[in-house]
Amino acid sequence: MLHRILILLLLLQVVSLSAFSQNSCHVGIGTDWGLPIGGTYSESKDVLKSNSGHIINASLLFNTILSERIGFEVAAGQNNQVIKFSDQKFKKTHNDKYEIKIKQKNLFPNLEASVFYLAHYSDNTNLYFKLGYRWNYPGNKIDSKEKYVILDGSDVQIESAYTQQTEGILGEVGIRGRNNNPFYFGIKYYYGMSPNVTTDYTVRQKTLTYKDQFVSNGSFIGIALGLNLQVFEWDYPNIKLRLKPKKKPNTSTSPLPKPEIAPEQRKEQIIRRMTLTNPVITIKVYDPNKIDNDIVSIKLNNEYVVSNLVVVKEPWIKEIILKKGENRLTFQAMNLGKYSPNTAEMIIQAGREVYKLQFNTTLELNQVLIITIP
């Protein structure tokens, strides 16, 4: 079953090279940190009780994101499962002063295939929702231990049998970085669908023998974290791969349809006031986030410094001279780009003084910087 899922996901990734626009491929590393849950006891926890433990998994990831929304991922990892027990019956018969503790530990590899959906949250962050399938290889081995308790002459025997291979499904929800943010963080739930390990436990005393059995499917709940690095991206119908950051900046102006509210008639928001001694300043305007075709116009007092500027990574640079007294530098959005609002960053340099400001404008709101020259 899992072989077919893995093959299908790989085929989807190959086919996507010529079927979708604005796609990207990533490699990364990830880890799961969880607490074991579930499991069954033959004696209803009267004898053997799981009181702690952990699951740690480290994986190498490969994923493809189509149209910045749907993702397919395959991963190969190494799992470290630890389950700790205590003998409740032995503890009770010795007035809670003595107890027998057992640690069950196993290392095994696994494969994972999943599909996830990305929901835009901010310029640098996506929410993601993942559903996947994991195939484990616990090892098909027997682990036997014997212990003689001098306290009352008890003979303790523990034997664990691991299943050759087990399968399970997983769900995950979290936050995933976008643009220059490679990190992700999520909450994961894994439900094992077949026995992972069966532990038989027997205690023989002079006048009493009792036993218990614990069966674990490897289920756990915990956190998932890691990072993804973009290898390349491509658009359709242009199949040529475009390695980052080889994007030619486009600083040309272009005619735009008239907005419903003229820029001069919009509401204005003053985002900052500053006083400068040097009237000659240099401004640099660029987009610090992913390029989404934001277009702006910048007005100094009653004159336009630039109209219909396409904001890109490469800074647009202009030297301007301010008048004595109050100067109003107004940012006007000419569109909303792909993601609202229209975002741009400006660096102002006046001699040795340097300031950085973030503008977030819409088709209903201009933002204004007021600079006073004494």
BELFENNOR-V95818 format. One record per residue. N is the residue number from 0. RES is the residue in three letters. PSI is psi in whole degrees, -180 to 180 (NA if undefined). OMEGA is omega in radians with two decimals (NA if undefined). D_FIRST is the distance of its C-alpha to the first C-alpha in Angstrom with 2 decimals. Layout:
n={N N}
res={RES RES}
psi={PSI PSI}
omega={OMEGA OMEGA}
d_first={D_FIRST D_FIRST}
This chain:
n={0 1 2 3 4 5 6 7 8 9 10 11 12 13 14 15 16 17 18 19 20 21 22 23 24 25 26 27 28 29 30 31 32 33 34 35 36 37 38 39 40 41 42 43 44 45 46 47 48 49 50 51 52 53 54 55 56 57 58 59 60 61 62 63 64 65 66 67 68 69 70 71 72 73 74 75 76 77 78 79 80 81 82 83 84 85 86 87 88 89 90 91 92 93 94 95 96 97 98 99 100 101 102 103 104 105 106 107 108 109 110 111 112 113 114 115 116 117 118 119 120 121 122 123 124 125 126 127 128 129 130 131 132 133 134 135 136 137 138 139 140 141 142 143 144 145 146 147 148 149 150 151 152 153 154 155 156 157 158 159 160 161 162 163 164 165 166 167 168 169 170 171 172 173 174 175 176 177 178 179 180 181 182 183 184 185 186 187 188 189 190 191 192 193 194 195 196 197 198 199 200 201 202 203 204 205 206 207 208 209 210 211 212 213 214 215 216 217 218 219 220 221 222 223 224 225 226 227 228 229 230 231 232 233 234 235 236 237 238 239 240 241 242 243 244 245 246 247 248 249 250 251 252 253 254 255 256 257 258 259 260 261 262 263 264 265 266 267 268 269 270 271 272 273 274 275 276 277 278 279 280 281 282 283 284 285 286 287 288 289 290 291 292 293 294 295 296 297 298 299 300 301 302 303 304 305 306 307 308 309 310 311 312 313 314 315 316 317 318 319 320 321 322 323 324 325 326 327 328 329 330 331 332 333 334 335 336 337 338 339 340 341 342 343 344 345 346 347 348 349 350 351 352 353 354 355 356 357 358 359 360 361 362 363 364 365 366 367 368 369 370 371 372 373}
res={MET LEU HIS ARG ILE LEU ILE LEU LEU LEU LEU LEU GLN VAL VAL SER LEU SER ALA PHE SER GLN ASN SER CYS HIS VAL GLY ILE GLY THR ASP TRP GLY LEU PRO ILE GLY GLY THR TYR SER GLU SER LYS ASP VAL LEU LYS SER ASN SER GLY HIS ILE ILE ASN ALA SER LEU LEU PHE ASN THR ILE LEU SER GLU ARG ILE GLY PHE GLU VAL ALA ALA GLY GLN ASN ASN GLN VAL ILE LYS PHE SER ASP GLN LYS PHE LYS LYS THR HIS ASN ASP LYS TYR GLU ILE LYS ILE LYS GLN LYS ASN LEU PHE PRO ASN LEU GLU ALA SER VAL PHE TYR LEU ALA HIS TYR SER ASP ASN THR ASN LEU TYR PHE LYS LEU GLY TYR ARG TRP ASN TYR PRO GLY ASN LYS ILE ASP SER LYS GLU LYS TYR VAL ILE LEU ASP GLY SER ASP VAL GLN ILE GLU SER ALA TYR THR GLN GLN THR GLU GLY ILE LEU GLY GLU VAL GLY ILE ARG GLY ARG ASN ASN ASN PRO PHE TYR PHE GLY ILE LYS TYR TYR TYR GLY MET SER PRO ASN VAL THR THR ASP TYR THR VAL ARG GLN LYS THR LEU THR TYR LYS ASP GLN PHE VAL SER ASN GLY SER PHE ILE GLY ILE ALA LEU GLY LEU ASN LEU GLN VAL PHE GLU TRP ASP TYR PRO ASN ILE LYS LEU ARG LEU LYS PRO LYS LYS LYS PRO ASN THR SER THR SER PRO LEU PRO LYS PRO GLU ILE ALA PRO GLU GLN ARG LYS GLU GLN ILE ILE ARG ARG MET THR LEU THR ASN PRO VAL ILE THR ILE LYS VAL TYR ASP PRO ASN LYS ILE ASP ASN ASP ILE VAL SER ILE LYS LEU ASN ASN GLU TYR VAL VAL SER ASN LEU VAL VAL VAL LYS GLU PRO TRP ILE LYS GLU ILE ILE LEU LYS LYS GLY GLU ASN ARG LEU THR PHE GLN ALA MET ASN LEU GLY LYS TYR SER PRO ASN THR ALA GLU MET ILE ILE GLN ALA GLY ARG GLU VAL TYR LYS LEU GLN PHE ASN THR THR LEU GLU LEU ASN GLN VAL LEU ILE ILE THR ILE PRO}
psi={-49 -34 -43 -39 -45 -44 -42 -45 -40 -40 -41 -38 -39 -46 -35 -18 -21 13 -11 162 156 60 164 153 144 151 155 -176 149 163 146 135 113 170 133 139 165 -160 151 149 138 -25 20 42 12 -28 -68 133 128 115 -8 -174 -179 162 126 130 134 135 154 128 148 123 154 134 125 129 28 25 -51 132 150 135 140 147 146 131 174 125 140 109 126 125 129 137 162 146 102 -37 -43 -40 -41 -40 -11 34 35 17 -26 144 157 124 143 138 125 117 140 135 133 150 166 161 148 138 137 162 143 157 136 131 126 127 -46 -179 -27 6 140 148 143 150 120 143 130 -180 133 139 117 154 77 -26 -11 57 165 130 111 140 146 145 137 119 113 -27 -47 21 26 140 115 130 130 130 124 134 124 140 145 -48 142 161 157 166 157 151 145 141 141 -162 132 132 157 169 -115 9 107 -3 154 156 132 170 127 141 123 127 108 135 1 156 132 -48 142 122 119 134 128 135 125 119 -177 -43 5 139 130 159 169 166 137 132 122 138 4 12 146 162 138 -157 152 133 157 -162 151 131 128 129 -48 168 161 159 161 137 3 105 -12 129 139 99 137 147 35 66 124 124 141 101 12 155 154 148 143 152 148 127 156 -39 119 143 -35 -16 5 164 153 140 122 117 -20 151 138 157 128 146 -26 119 -14 116 155 129 141 125 131 172 114 -11 -162 136 122 31 37 136 132 161 143 130 132 112 -113 7 142 128 -40 147 140 51 126 117 121 -176 -42 122 138 128 137 134 129 157 127 149 164 139 -146 133 135 116 111 128 129 126 128 -13 -178 6 -156 -33 130 146 -177 121 142 154 142 136 127 125 122 97 -121 -6 132 131 146 131 148 128 132 97 161 -178 -2 -9 125 155 141 134 127 121 126 130 113 NA}
omega={-3.11 3.10 -3.12 3.13 3.14 -3.14 3.14 -3.13 3.12 3.09 3.11 3.14 3.13 3.14 -3.08 3.13 -3.12 -3.02 -3.07 3.09 3.09 -3.11 3.13 3.07 -3.07 2.91 -3.12 3.06 -3.13 3.12 3.05 3.04 -3.05 3.07 3.14 3.09 3.12 -3.08 -3.11 3.14 3.12 -3.10 3.09 3.07 3.12 -3.12 -3.07 -3.13 3.05 -3.06 3.11 3.14 3.12 3.02 3.06 -3.13 3.05 -3.02 2.94 -2.98 2.97 -3.12 3.10 3.11 -3.10 3.11 3.11 -3.09 -3.06 -3.12 3.04 -3.04 2.96 -3.08 3.02 -3.04 3.08 -3.06 3.05 -3.09 3.11 3.07 -3.11 -3.14 2.94 3.14 -3.09 -3.09 3.11 -3.13 -3.13 -3.12 3.10 3.03 3.09 -3.12 -3.09 3.07 3.10 3.14 -3.08 3.05 3.12 -3.03 3.12 3.05 3.10 3.12 3.08 3.03 -3.10 3.05 -3.06 3.02 -3.11 3.13 -3.13 3.08 -3.10 -3.14 3.09 -3.10 -3.09 -3.01 2.98 2.88 3.10 3.13 -2.99 3.02 -3.04 -3.10 -3.11 3.12 -3.10 3.08 -3.09 2.96 3.11 -3.10 3.11 3.11 -3.09 3.09 3.07 -3.12 3.12 -3.12 -3.07 -3.06 3.14 3.10 -3.13 3.07 -3.06 3.10 3.10 3.11 -3.14 3.12 -3.13 3.11 -3.10 3.12 3.14 -3.10 3.11 3.11 -3.10 3.01 -3.08 3.06 -3.11 -3.10 -3.12 -3.13 3.07 -3.03 -3.08 -3.13 -3.02 -2.97 3.01 3.13 -3.10 3.02 -3.04 3.01 3.12 -3.14 3.10 -3.04 3.12 -3.08 3.10 3.13 3.06 -3.11 3.06 -3.04 -3.10 3.06 3.10 3.07 -3.09 -3.06 -3.03 3.02 3.07 -3.08 3.12 3.12 3.10 3.12 -3.14 3.05 3.14 -3.13 3.12 3.00 -3.09 -3.10 3.06 3.11 -3.13 3.13 3.09 3.11 -3.14 3.13 3.09 3.05 -3.12 3.09 3.05 0.21 3.12 -3.03 -3.13 -3.14 -3.08 -3.10 3.10 0.05 -3.05 3.05 -3.13 3.13 3.10 -3.08 -3.11 3.06 -3.12 3.12 -3.11 3.01 -3.10 3.05 3.14 3.08 3.14 -3.11 -3.10 -3.08 -3.10 3.00 -3.12 3.13 3.09 -3.09 3.11 3.00 3.11 3.10 3.14 3.11 -3.12 -3.10 -3.14 -3.11 3.04 3.11 3.07 -3.10 -3.12 3.10 -3.10 -3.09 3.13 -3.10 -3.14 3.01 3.02 3.13 -3.08 2.93 -3.11 -3.06 3.04 -3.05 -3.09 -3.10 3.09 3.03 3.09 3.12 3.07 3.11 3.05 -3.05 -3.11 -3.14 -3.13 -3.07 2.93 -2.98 -3.14 3.04 -3.13 -3.14 -3.11 3.08 3.08 -3.09 -3.04 3.08 3.14 3.09 -2.98 3.03 3.13 3.08 3.09 3.00 3.11 -3.11 3.13 -3.12 3.10 -0.03 3.03 -3.06 3.07 3.11 -3.13 3.00 3.12 3.11 3.09 -3.04 3.11 -3.13 -3.14 3.13 3.09 -3.11 3.09 3.11 3.08 -3.03 3.10 3.12 3.08 -3.01 2.96 3.06 -2.98 2.97 -3.13 -3.14 -3.13 3.05 -3.07 NA}
d_first={0.00 3.81 5.45 5.44 6.60 8.97 10.24 10.89 12.75 14.68 15.70 16.88 18.92 20.50 21.30 22.81 25.49 27.30 26.33 27.35 30.46 31.14 27.89 27.40 25.23 25.35 24.74 25.41 25.15 24.21 24.55 23.69 26.46 25.75 27.06 25.09 24.98 24.12 24.14 26.03 29.36 30.78 34.27 33.59 34.54 38.01 37.71 34.88 34.16 31.76 34.14 32.61 30.06 27.92 24.64 25.03 22.38 23.29 21.04 21.57 20.48 20.19 20.26 21.60 23.66 24.51 27.90 28.27 26.12 22.35 20.45 17.15 16.63 14.83 16.33 16.78 18.87 20.85 21.00 24.20 24.12 27.52 28.40 32.10 33.73 37.31 38.99 40.59 42.53 44.12 45.13 46.78 48.71 50.14 51.33 48.52 50.11 47.64 43.90 41.21 38.46 35.17 32.75 29.20 27.74 24.69 23.47 19.92 17.81 14.67 12.54 12.26 11.43 13.59 15.86 19.49 22.70 26.13 29.32 32.64 34.74 37.45 38.39 36.61 33.90 30.84 29.08 25.29 22.63 19.09 15.79 12.84 9.90 10.85 9.78 13.11 14.90 17.92 19.28 19.78 23.52 26.53 28.97 32.31 35.40 38.84 41.62 45.16 46.73 50.49 51.29 51.14 49.93 46.32 43.75 40.32 37.15 33.68 30.64 27.10 24.06 20.89 17.44 15.80 12.59 11.83 9.72 11.47 12.34 15.49 18.33 21.16 24.46 27.20 29.59 28.89 31.78 32.58 35.16 36.52 34.78 31.60 30.94 28.56 28.66 26.47 25.74 22.24 20.77 17.75 16.62 15.07 13.34 14.12 17.31 17.82 21.37 23.90 27.56 30.39 33.84 37.17 40.78 43.73 47.21 50.56 50.50 47.01 43.41 40.49 36.78 33.66 29.88 27.49 23.72 21.84 18.28 19.07 19.59 22.12 24.03 25.91 26.68 24.93 27.21 27.45 28.48 27.28 29.54 29.64 29.56 30.55 30.69 31.32 32.62 32.36 34.08 35.30 32.46 34.49 33.01 35.46 35.54 37.01 39.85 41.23 42.01 45.48 47.33 48.74 51.89 53.46 54.64 53.68 55.13 53.32 53.66 56.10 54.51 55.50 57.46 59.58 59.09 62.73 62.35 59.33 59.48 59.93 58.61 60.44 57.89 60.41 64.09 65.41 68.75 69.16 72.33 71.35 71.38 69.53 65.78 62.74 59.60 56.10 53.46 49.73 46.24 44.72 41.29 38.98 41.10 40.82 44.02 46.37 49.95 53.03 56.81 59.04 62.57 65.39 68.01 68.84 67.56 64.06 63.02 60.07 58.57 55.00 53.66 49.95 48.77 46.66 45.98 49.15 52.08 54.71 58.06 61.42 64.74 66.68 70.04 70.48 73.71 75.71 74.72 71.51 68.82 65.85 62.73 60.50 56.83 55.90 52.40 52.48 48.84 45.87 43.61 39.90 39.90 42.80 45.28 46.91 46.84 49.05 50.57 54.20 56.04 59.81 62.07 65.78 67.42 65.76 64.18 60.49 58.58 55.00 54.16 51.10 51.65 49.42 51.07 50.34 52.07 54.13 54.94 56.64 56.85 60.15 61.24 64.94 66.73 70.34 72.74 75.85}
